Amino acid sequence: MWKNYLKIAWRNILRSKGFSIINIGGLGIGIAASVLILIWIQFELSIDRFYAHSDRVYAVWRNTTMDGEVMSWDYTPAPYGPAMKDKFPEVEETTRLTEWDPHLLTLGSNSFYEKTTFVDPGFFKLFTFEVISGDTESALSVPDGIILTKTVAEKLFGKEDPMGKTVVLEKQLDFQVMAVVQDLPQNTNFNYTVFLPFKKLESMGWADSFWGNNSYRTFAMLHESTDVNEFNEKFAGFTAMNTEDKSVSDFLFPMSDLHLYSKFENGVSVGGRIELIRLFGGVALVILLLACINFINLSTAQSENRAKEVGVKKISGAGRGMLVWQFLVESVMIALFAYGFALTIVAIALPYFSNFIGKELQSPFSNPLFWVISFVYVMVIGILAGSYPAFLMSSFKPTSVFKLKLNAKKYWVNPREALVVFQFAVVAILISSVWIIRDQMDHVQNRDLGLDKENLIYHQVSGTMQENMVAFRNELLALKEVNSVSYTFSPITELHSDTNMMKWQGKDDSYRPAMYRMGADANLVETAGFELIAGRDIDVYTFPSDSNAVLINETAAIRMGFEDPLGQVIQDDDLSFTVVGVVKDFIMESPFDEVLPILVFGPKRNLSFIHVRLNPGEDYSEIMANVEAVFAKFNPGAPFDYNFVDQVHARKFESQKRTAQLTGLFTVLAVLISCMGLFGLATFIAEQRRKEISVRKVLGASIPGLVRLISSEFTKLVLIAVLLGIPVTWYFMDSWLETFDYRISIDWKIFLWTALAALGIAFLTVSSQAIKTAMINPAKVLKSE
């Protein structure tokens, strides 16, 4: 019997080649898109969840109340981890971790920057990365051990055994290679290539014991029998036990959830990356659903043609169950062909898709579980897509089938039309959403940053540059290509420090707004392109007392309640600074967020970066060669690893751009799939109405009139779809825009253009078949009548 089902299914597929191609093509594209998204989702869900003790590893987070709102952060002071392990027997192991700028590694004449971190010996107990050689715990238990990843070891030593060899850090500190680990996998949020012992920081006095200096991340592993909820109840007052600050509460957050749920509001996790995963998971489902709708529509559209087949089989003794199975086998066979087509697309597209999202996704084809899931996936799709047509067509009665016209069941709403409306409602939602996302991106990209990002570079101050900062600065300024120079605490593109403990005259002790720190030596206003509103710039070379000066932006002046900021004294920790100038608000962090209160202090703290304002020129290769020569003179052997500020700023849009591009890509696929279905449906309906159209032509109907007649049925449905999609788009996109502090308002014209685009797409899809049918010679169609 099954062999018979397969034969009949194969013959039916061959008999309706055009519709079969549309079904297989549309379903294949839908499946391919969903498989690619599912591969990406599986990758995202695996991040930081593959460690041997993932279920027991936690990140330390802390809450405090600021201006009536609970703020959460995951940075701790240096003594936090060891004190935590000593205080709580439930804690099996802890590790601290630094998130600093890249460090310069040198071996002989070979020098390059690598992403380094200082960690405790427990790091590789918590995070079980593959160890190639050596003992990671021993390497991190002494001040001068170093652990390299495989790639870095090969860059330094080639094919030689690196164990026991010496590597120089920042041309100042010698470390002995005591372990080599495999390059960290793609599915971790740690991106380090060199691991150094935290003991080194302690031995050099760089890790102070002050509990107010929150500069390190802390992770903990609990014993197997520990209930984290019960532990958090005991742990909540840990900071209060060790400091006078009673407003901070501490808690452990699962490391396995950190990537997906790290967005906190009022002290609790409310989502994060998981929202994007849910979004594109929904998109995958919708695209697959659109492809299934095509299958259902085209199958039911052919019901009249298949009715006689059903009638004959029923008269011959076939039961309804046998007919249902026949139609389901046919739909599963189409789903199998579609899945084969989809896997071909996936195999070709996966490298490009991986490059597009910036992660190296692994091909699933070598995983046996993938094929098991694939089989289930195909069967489910085939059965779900074929169920409605199967039960519909198997329900035809032989007495009705052989009448002149099949007495179709009347519905208040035609199911086929409803499905077309649903398809194009989805298309309208996606088109308008892409439009809104693009407008939001343009709005933010055109935002006034309060600084001039063009012709501005920055470079980390490392090695011998630190010993000759004044001479180095002077030689740069002597170049005709250089306009101005400024040393800073952090790059102009990011903030490295904040506090809520600053004090100033008239401040209420209960008022603790977050204030953000920057630092500079001189000429930052000119170099960064700030707009000075009042006072002057910091300049320690002209005014030596400017080591204790501070420059503030407008938002900082407002938060501090200064009517006349100049001359005001601000206390930060145990240092006092006098306000010498006020600048217009400028943006260093996310361009999507509100303006932050930023204070630029004189050089009481380390100045780890140098910014160089270049004079505009046509030949940048010559300009950069001359600047590089000065860098090479003061830091010989080190790479010239500079960054253009405008390029760094552009990278801040990458995540949102990728979201917009992915949404655009899947919108195109949704439109393509919907148009394929609409084309097939229009072809079939035009074929069914050939005699009607021929009669109308004989009676004098024009070709444009006939095209409008055929097309109007579909354009009416598309218009209804757009009208239904507008409120849905408005609701979801308004919710999405609310996640940004700096946002657009939704313009009603977007929906007008969406309607015109959807109608245009539908008309172009249908009109080709309408024109073809309208141009048929009536004599050929009606000659047998």
C-alpha positions in Angstrom: 0.0 0.0 0.0 2.8 2.4 0.9 4.5 1.7 -2.3 1.2 2.6 -4.1 1.0 5.9 -2.1 4.5 6.8 -3.1 3.9 6.0 -6.8 0.7 8.1 -6.9 2.4 10.9 -5.0 5.3 11.0 -7.5 2.9 11.0 -10.5 0.9 13.9 -9.1 4.0 15.9 -8.4 5.2 15.3 -12.0 1.7 16.1 -13.5 1.7 19.5 -11.9 5.3 20.5 -12.4 4.8 24.3 -12.2 2.9 24.1 -8.9 5.4 21.5 -7.6 8.3 23.7 -8.3 6.7 26.6 -6.6 5.8 24.5 -3.6 9.3 22.9 -3.3 11.1 26.2 -4.0 9.0 28.2 -1.5 9.1 25.6 1.1 12.8 25.0 0.6 13.6 28.7 1.0 11.5 28.9 4.1 13.2 25.8 5.6 16.7 27.0 4.7 16.1 30.4 6.4 14.7 28.7 9.5 17.6 26.2 9.6 20.2 29.0 9.4 18.4 30.9 12.2 18.2 27.8 14.3 21.9 27.1 13.8 22.6 30.7 15.0 20.2 30.3 18.0 21.8 27.0 19.0 25.2 28.8 19.0 23.8 31.7 21.1 22.3 29.3 23.6 25.6 27.4 24.0 27.6 30.5 25.0 29.3 30.1 28.4 27.2 26.9 29.0 29.8 24.3 28.1 32.0 24.4 31.2 32.3 21.2 33.2 30.6 22.9 36.2 28.4 25.4 34.4 25.5 24.7 36.8 27.6 25.8 39.7 29.5 28.8 38.3 28.2 32.3 39.1 29.1 35.9 38.4 29.0 38.4 41.3 26.5 41.2 40.8 25.6 44.1 43.1 22.6 46.4 43.5 22.4 49.9 44.9 19.8 52.6 44.9 20.5 55.8 43.0 17.9 58.6 42.6 15.1 56.2 43.6 16.1 53.6 41.0 18.0 50.3 41.6 21.2 50.1 39.6 23.0 46.8 39.0 26.6 46.2 38.1 29.2 43.4 38.1 32.4 45.0 39.3 34.0 44.5 42.6 37.1 45.6 44.6 40.3 43.6 44.7 39.8 42.0 48.2 36.2 40.9 47.4 36.9 37.4 45.9 39.3 36.2 48.6 37.2 37.6 51.4 34.1 35.9 49.9 35.8 32.5 49.8 37.0 32.9 53.4 33.6 34.0 54.7 31.3 31.5 53.1 32.0 27.7 53.3 29.5 27.2 50.5 32.0 28.8 48.1 34.3 26.2 46.6 36.4 28.5 44.4 36.6 32.1 43.2 38.5 34.1 40.6 39.0 37.7 39.9 39.4 39.0 36.4 40.6 42.3 34.9 39.2 43.9 31.8 42.0 46.2 30.7 43.4 47.4 27.4 45.6 45.2 25.3 49.2 44.8 26.5 52.4 44.7 24.4 54.1 41.3 24.2 57.7 41.2 23.1 60.2 38.4 22.3 63.3 39.7 20.8 62.3 41.9 17.8 58.9 40.4 17.7 56.3 42.7 19.3 52.5 42.8 19.1 49.5 43.7 21.3 47.3 41.0 22.8 44.1 41.0 24.9 45.4 40.1 28.3 43.8 39.6 31.7 45.0 39.0 35.3 43.2 36.1 37.0 43.5 33.9 40.1 44.5 30.2 40.0 40.9 29.2 40.3 40.0 30.7 36.9 40.6 27.4 34.9 38.7 25.4 37.6 35.6 27.5 37.0 36.1 27.8 33.2 37.4 24.5 31.8 39.1 25.6 28.7 41.3 23.0 27.0 44.9 22.9 28.3 47.5 21.8 25.7 50.6 21.8 28.0 51.7 22.9 31.4 49.8 23.4 34.7 47.5 26.4 34.7 47.0 26.5 38.4 50.8 26.5 39.0 51.2 29.2 36.4 48.8 31.5 38.2 50.1 30.7 41.7 53.3 32.6 41.2 53.7 36.3 40.2 55.8 35.7 37.1 53.9 32.9 35.3 52.1 33.4 32.0 49.6 31.3 30.1 49.4 31.8 26.3 46.8 30.6 23.9 48.0 28.3 21.1 47.9 31.1 18.4 49.9 33.6 20.5 52.4 30.9 21.4 52.9 30.2 17.7 53.2 33.9 16.9 56.0 34.2 19.5 57.9 31.0 19.2 56.8 29.4 15.9 57.2 25.6 16.1 59.5 25.8 19.2 58.3 24.5 22.5 57.3 27.7 24.5 57.4 26.1 27.9 59.9 27.8 30.2 60.7 30.6 27.8 60.5 34.3 28.8 58.1 36.8 27.4 58.3 40.6 28.1 55.1 42.5 28.9 55.1 46.2 28.1 58.9 46.0 27.7 59.1 46.1 31.4 58.0 42.9 33.1 59.4 39.4 32.4 57.1 36.4 32.5 57.8 32.7 32.2 55.6 30.6 30.0 54.2 27.9 32.3 51.1 26.7 30.3 49.6 26.8 26.8 45.8 26.5 26.3 43.8 26.0 23.2 42.4 29.2 21.6 39.2 30.1 23.4 36.2 28.8 21.5 33.7 31.1 19.7 30.9 30.3 22.2 32.4 32.2 25.1 32.2 35.8 26.0 35.8 35.8 27.2 38.1 37.0 24.4 41.5 36.8 26.1 44.6 35.4 24.5 47.0 35.8 27.4 46.4 35.0 31.1 48.6 36.5 33.8 48.6 35.9 37.6 46.6 38.3 39.8 49.4 37.8 42.3 51.6 40.0 40.0 49.2 43.0 40.5 49.3 42.4 44.3 53.1 42.1 44.4 53.5 45.4 42.5 50.9 47.2 44.7 48.5 47.7 41.7 45.6 45.9 43.4 44.8 48.0 46.4 42.7 46.8 49.3 40.2 49.8 49.1 36.6 48.4 49.0 35.4 51.4 47.1 37.6 50.7 44.0 35.3 48.5 41.9 37.7 47.6 39.1 37.5 43.8 38.8 34.9 41.1 37.9 34.5 38.3 40.4 33.2 34.8 39.7 32.5 32.0 42.2 31.8 28.3 42.1 29.5 26.9 44.8 29.7 23.4 46.3 27.3 20.9 44.7 25.0 20.7 47.6 24.5 24.5 47.8 21.1 26.1 46.9 21.9 29.4 45.3 18.7 31.1 46.5 19.4 30.3 50.1 23.0 31.4 49.6 22.0 34.7 48.1 19.9 35.4 51.2 23.1 35.1 53.4 25.3 36.8 50.8 23.1 39.9 50.3 24.8 41.9 53.0 28.4 41.0 52.2 29.5 44.5 51.1 27.8 46.0 54.1 29.8 43.7 56.3 33.1 45.0 54.9 32.3 48.7 54.3 30.4 51.6 55.7 28.1 51.6 52.6 24.9 49.8 53.7 23.1 50.6 50.5 24.8 47.9 48.4 23.3 44.3 48.2 25.2 41.4 46.6 24.0 38.4 44.7 25.2 35.6 42.5 23.9 35.3 39.0 24.3 32.1 37.0 27.1 32.2 34.5 25.0 30.1 32.1 22.4 32.9 32.0 24.8 35.8 31.8 24.9 36.1 28.0 21.2 35.9 27.5 19.8 37.7 30.6 22.2 40.4 31.6 19.8 43.3 31.2 18.7 44.4 34.7 16.0 46.8 35.7 15.3 47.7 39.4 17.7 45.0 40.5 16.3 42.0 38.6 17.0 40.5 35.3 14.4 41.4 32.7 16.1 40.0 29.6 18.9 41.0 27.3 20.3 39.0 24.3 17.4 36.5 24.7 15.1 39.2 23.3 17.0 39.2 20.0 17.0 35.4 19.9 13.2 35.3 20.5 12.7 37.9 17.8 14.6 35.9 15.1 13.2 32.6 16.4 9.8 34.1 15.7 11.0 35.3 12.3 12.2 31.8 11.5 8.8 30.4 12.4 6.9 33.1 10.4 9.0 32.5 7.3 8.4 28.7 7.6 4.7 29.4 8.1 4.5 31.6 5.0 6.0 28.7 3.0 3.5 26.3 4.5 0.6 28.7 3.6 1.8 28.7 0.0 1.6 24.9 0.0 -1.9 24.9 1.6 -3.2 27.6 -0.8 -1.9 25.9 -3.9 -3.1 22.5 -2.8 -6.6 23.7 -2.0 -6.7 25.7 -5.2 -6.3 22.5 -7.1 -9.0 20.8 -5.2 -11.5 21.1 -8.1 -9.1 19.4 -10.4 -8.5 16.6 -7.9 -12.1 16.2 -7.0 -12.9 13.7 -9.8 -9.9 11.6 -8.7 -11.3 11.5 -5.2 -14.8 10.7 -6.4 -13.5 7.8 -8.5 -11.5 6.3 -5.7 -14.4 6.6 -3.2 -16.7 4.8 -5.7 -14.0 2.2 -6.1 -14.1 1.5 -2.3 -11.4 3.8 -0.9 -12.1 5.0 2.6 -11.5 8.6 3.7 -8.5 7.4 5.9 -6.8 6.0 2.8 -7.3 9.2 0.9 -5.9 11.3 3.8 -2.8 9.1 3.9 -2.3 9.5 0.2 -2.4 13.3 0.4 -0.2 13.3 3.5 2.4 11.1 1.7 2.4 13.5 -1.2 2.9 16.5 1.1 5.7 14.7 3.0 7.4 13.8 -0.3 7.2 17.5 -1.3 8.6 18.4 2.1 11.5 15.9 1.6 12.4 17.4 -1.8 12.1 20.9 -0.3 14.4 19.9 2.6 17.0 18.6 0.2 16.8 21.9 -1.7 17.0 23.7 1.7 20.1 21.8 2.8 21.8 22.8 -0.5 21.1 26.4 0.2 22.3 26.0 3.8 25.6 24.4 2.7 26.3 27.2 0.3 25.0 30.1 2.5 26.5 29.1 5.9 30.0 30.6 5.4 28.5 33.8 4.2 25.9 33.8 7.0 28.7 33.2 9.6 30.7 36.1 8.2 27.6 38.2 8.2 26.9 37.7 11.9 30.6 37.8 12.8 30.8 34.3 14.3 32.2 31.1 12.9 29.1 28.9 13.0 29.8 25.1 12.7 28.2 23.1 10.0 25.6 20.7 11.6 25.9 18.1 8.8 28.4 15.9 10.7 26.2 15.7 13.8 24.0 12.5 13.8 21.5 14.3 16.0 21.0 16.9 13.3 19.8 14.2 10.9 17.5 12.7 13.5 16.0 16.1 14.2 15.8 16.8 10.4 13.7 13.7 9.9 11.3 14.7 12.6 11.4 18.3 11.2 10.5 17.2 7.7 7.7 14.9 8.9 6.2 17.6 11.1 6.3 20.2 8.3 4.9 17.8 5.7 2.1 16.6 8.0 1.2 20.2 9.2 1.3 21.7 5.7 -0.6 18.8 4.2 -3.2 18.2 6.9 -5.7 20.8 5.8 -5.6 20.0 2.1 -5.7 16.3 2.9 -8.8 16.4 5.1 -10.5 19.0 2.8 -10.1 17.0 -0.4 -10.8 13.6 1.2 -14.1 15.0 2.3 -15.6 15.4 -1.2 -18.7 13.4 -1.8 -18.9 11.4 -5.1 -22.5 12.7 -5.7 -21.2 16.3 -5.7 -18.1 15.6 -7.6 -19.7 14.5 -10.8 -22.1 17.4 -11.1 -21.3 20.1 -13.6 -19.8 22.2 -10.9 -18.3 21.1 -7.5 -20.6 22.5 -4.8 -17.9 24.2 -2.7 -18.6 24.7 0.9 -19.5 28.3 1.6 -17.5 30.1 4.3 -18.2 33.5 5.9 -14.5 34.0 5.3 -12.7 32.3 2.5 -9.8 30.3 4.1 -7.6 30.8 1.0 -8.1 34.5 1.0 -7.6 34.7 4.8 -4.2 32.9 4.3 -3.2 35.4 1.6 -4.2 38.3 3.9 -2.1 36.7 6.7 0.9 36.3 4.4 0.9 39.9 3.2 0.1 41.2 6.7 3.4 39.6 7.8 5.1 41.1 4.7 3.7 44.6 5.5 4.8 44.3 9.2 8.4 43.3 8.1 8.7 46.0 5.4 7.5 48.8 7.8 9.7 47.5 10.6 12.8 47.6 8.4 11.8 51.1 7.5 11.5 52.2 11.1 14.8 50.5 12.1 16.6 52.2 9.3 15.1 55.6 10.3 16.2 55.0 13.9 19.7 54.1 12.8 19.9 57.2 10.5 18.6 59.4 13.4 21.3 58.2 15.8 24.1 58.2 13.2 23.3 61.9 12.5 23.3 62.8 16.2 25.6 65.6 17.3 28.3 63.9 19.3 29.7 67.1 20.7 33.1 66.3 19.3 34.8 66.1 16.0 35.6 62.5 15.2 37.2 63.1 11.8 41.0 63.1 11.4 41.5 62.0 15.0 43.4 59.0 16.1 44.3 57.5 19.4 47.0 55.1 20.5 47.7 53.3 23.7 50.7 54.7 25.7 53.0 51.8 26.4 56.6 50.8 26.7 59.2 53.6 26.6 56.6 56.1 25.5 55.5 56.4 29.2 59.0 57.4 30.2 59.3 60.3 27.7 55.7 61.6 27.4 56.7 65.3 27.2 59.4 64.8 24.6 57.1 62.4 22.6 54.3 65.0 22.7 56.6 67.8 21.5 58.0 65.8 18.6 54.5 64.9 17.4 53.5 68.6 17.6 56.5 69.5 15.5 55.1 67.5 12.6 53.3 69.6 10.0 50.7 66.8 9.7 49.7 67.1 13.4 47.3 69.8 14.7 47.2 69.1 18.4 47.9 66.3 20.9 46.4 65.3 24.2 47.1 62.5 26.7 44.0 61.0 28.2 42.9 58.5 30.9 40.8 56.5 28.4 40.0 56.7 24.6 37.6 59.5 23.7 35.2 56.6 22.5 34.7 55.0 25.9 34.5 55.6 29.6 36.6 53.5 32.0 35.5 54.8 35.4 32.5 56.1 37.3 31.5 56.7 40.9 28.5 57.9 43.0 30.8 59.1 45.8 31.8 62.5 44.6 31.2 65.5 46.8 30.8 69.2 46.3 29.6 72.2 48.1 25.8 72.1 48.8 25.4 68.4 48.0 22.9 66.5 50.0 24.5 63.3 51.5 21.6 61.2 50.3 22.0 62.5 46.7 24.3 60.1 44.9 24.1 60.4 41.1 26.5 58.4 39.0 29.3 60.6 37.6 31.7 59.5 34.9 35.5 60.2 35.0 37.9 61.1 32.2 41.4 62.5 32.5 43.7 64.7 30.3 46.9 66.7 30.4 46.2 69.6 28.0 44.5 70.7 24.8 41.7 68.1 25.0 39.1 70.7 23.9 41.0 71.4 20.7 42.1 67.9 20.1 38.7 66.3 20.6 36.8 69.2 19.0 34.7 70.0 22.1 32.8 73.3 22.3 33.9 75.4 25.3 31.0 77.1 26.9 32.7 78.8 29.9 36.2 79.1 31.3 39.2 77.4 29.7 40.7 74.0 28.8 43.0 72.1 31.2 46.7 72.8 30.4 49.3 71.5 32.8 52.1 72.8 30.7 50.9 76.4 31.0 49.3 76.0 34.4 51.1 73.4 36.6 48.3 73.6 39.1 45.9 72.2 36.5 46.8 68.8 37.8 44.0 69.6 40.3 41.7 71.1 37.6 38.6 69.6 36.2 36.6 70.3 33.1 32.9 69.3 33.2 30.1 69.0 30.6 26.7 70.6 30.7 24.9 67.5 32.1 27.4 67.3 34.9 26.9 70.9 35.8 23.1 70.3 35.9 23.4 67.1 38.0 25.6 69.0 40.5 23.2 71.9 40.6 25.9 74.5 39.7 24.5 77.8 38.5 28.1 79.1 38.1 30.4 76.1 37.9 33.7 77.9 37.5 35.7 77.8 40.7 33.6 75.1 42.3 35.5 72.4 44.1 34.7 68.7 43.5 36.1 66.0 45.8 36.7 62.6 44.3 38.0 60.0 46.8 40.7 61.9 48.7 41.5 64.3 45.9 40.1 67.8 45.3 39.7 69.5 41.9 38.6 73.0 40.9 36.3 73.5 37.9 38.2 75.6 35.3 35.8 75.1 32.3 32.5 73.9 31.0 32.0 72.2 27.6 29.0 71.4 25.6 27.7 67.9 26.2 29.6 65.2 24.3 29.0 61.5 23.9 31.7 58.9 24.6 29.7 55.7 25.1 26.6 54.4 23.3 25.2 56.9 20.8 21.8 55.4 21.5 21.8 56.4 25.2 21.2 59.6 27.1 24.1 62.1 27.6 26.1 61.2 30.6 27.6 63.6 33.2 31.3 63.5 32.5 34.2 65.2 34.4 37.6 65.5 32.8 40.2 65.7 35.6 43.8 66.9 35.4 46.5 64.2 35.3 46.4 63.0 38.9 45.6 59.5 37.5 47.4 57.5 34.9 47.1 58.8 31.3 47.1 55.6 29.3 46.2 57.0 25.8 47.4 59.7 23.4 45.0 61.4 21.0 46.4 63.1 17.9 44.4 65.5 15.8 45.7 65.3 12.2 45.6 68.1 9.7 43.4 67.1 6.7 45.4 65.8 3.8 44.9 63.9 0.6 47.7 61.4 1.1 47.0 59.7 4.4 49.6 57.0 3.8 52.3 59.7 3.9 50.7 61.4 6.9 50.5 58.2 8.9 54.1 57.2 7.8 55.5 60.4 9.3 53.4 60.0 12.5 54.5 56.3 12.8 58.2 57.3 12.5 57.8 59.4 15.7 56.0 56.5 17.5 58.8 54.1 16.4 61.4 56.5 17.8 59.9 56.5 21.2 58.7 52.9 21.3 61.1 51.0 19.1 60.0 47.5 18.0 56.4 48.0 19.0 53.6 48.0 16.4 51.9 51.2 15.4 48.5 50.1 16.6 46.4 53.2 16.3 42.6 53.7 15.9 40.7 56.3 14.0 38.0 57.6 16.2 35.4 57.8 13.4 35.9 54.1 12.7 35.6 53.1 16.3 32.4 55.2 16.6 31.0 53.4 13.5 31.6 50.0 15.1 29.2 51.0 17.9 26.4 50.6 15.4 27.4 47.1 14.3 25.0 45.2 16.5 22.0 47.4 15.5 23.1 47.4 11.9 23.3 43.6 11.9 19.8 43.4 13.4 18.6 45.8 10.6 20.4 43.8 7.9 19.1 40.5 9.2 15.6 41.9 9.4 16.0 43.2 5.8 17.3 39.9 4.6 14.4 37.9 6.0 11.9 40.5 4.8 13.2 39.9 1.3 12.8 36.1 1.8 9.3 36.6 3.2 8.4 38.8 0.2 9.9 36.2 -2.2 8.0 33.3 -0.6 4.7 35.2 -0.5 5.1 36.3 -4.1 5.9 32.8 -5.2 2.6 31.6 -3.6 0.7 34.6 -5.0 2.1 33.9 -8.5 1.1 30.2 -8.3 -2.4 31.1 -7.1 -2.8 33.8 -9.7 -1.7 31.3 -12.4 -4.2 28.8 -11.3 -7.1 31.2 -10.9 -6.3 32.8 -14.3 -6.4 29.3 -15.8 -9.7 28.6 -14.2 -11.2 31.8 -15.5 -10.0 31.5 -19.1 -13.5 30.9 -20.5 -15.0 33.8 -18.5 -12.2 36.1 -19.8 -12.7 34.9 -23.3 -16.4 35.7 -23.2 -15.7 39.1 -21.8 -13.2 39.8 -24.6 -15.9 38.8 -27.2 -18.3 41.2 -25.5 -15.7 44.0 -25.9 -13.7 44.1 -22.7 -10.3 45.7 -23.1 -7.0 44.0 -22.0 -6.3 46.7 -19.3 -9.8 46.2 -18.0 -9.3 42.4 -17.8 -5.9 42.8 -16.1 -7.5 45.1 -13.5 -10.3 42.6 -13.1 -8.0 39.7 -12.3 -5.5 41.8 -10.3 -8.1 43.6 -8.2 -9.0 40.4 -6.3 -5.5 40.1 -4.9 -4.7 43.8 -4.5 -7.9 44.1 -2.4 -6.6 41.3 -0.1 -3.1 43.0 0.1 -4.7 46.3 1.1 -6.7 44.6 3.9 -3.4 42.9 5.0 -1.6 46.2 5.2 -4.4 47.7 7.3 -4.3 44.8 9.7 -0.5 45.0 9.9 -0.3 48.7 10.8 -1.4 48.4 14.4 0.8 45.3 15.0 3.8 47.1 13.6 3.1 50.3 15.6 2.8 48.3 18.9 6.0 46.2 18.5 8.2 48.9 17.0 7.1 51.5 19.5 8.1 49.0 22.3 11.4 48.5 20.5 12.1 52.2 20.3 11.4 52.6 24.0 14.6 50.7 24.7 16.6 53.7 23.4 17.0 56.9 25.3 17.6 58.7 22.0 14.9 57.7 19.5 12.6 58.8 16.7 8.8 59.0 16.7 7.0 56.7 14.3 6.0 58.6 11.1 2.6 57.7 9.6 4.1 58.1 6.2 6.0 54.9 6.7 2.8 53.0 6.6 1.7 54.8 3.4 4.9 53.9 1.7 4.6 50.3 3.0 1.1 50.0 1.6 2.2 51.3 -1.8 5.2 48.9 -1.8 3.1 45.9 -0.8 0.4 46.8 -3.4 3.1 47.3 -6.0 4.7 44.0 -5.3 1.4 42.1 -5.4 0.3 43.9 -8.6 3.6 43.1 -10.4 3.4 39.5 -9.2 -0.1 39.0 -10.5 -0.2 41.2 -13.5 2.2 39.0 -15.6 -0.3 36.1 -15.4 -3.3 38.5 -15.8 -1.8 40.0 -19.0 -0.9 36.5 -20.3 -4.5 35.3 -19.8 -6.1 38.5 -21.1 -4.2 38.2 -24.4 -5.4 34.7 -25.2 -7.3 34.4 -28.4 -11.0 33.8 -27.4 -11.6 31.6 -30.5 -9.1 29.0 -29.3 -10.7 28.8 -25.8 -14.4 28.8 -26.9 -14.2 26.7 -30.1 -15.3 23.6 -28.2 -18.2 25.3 -26.5 
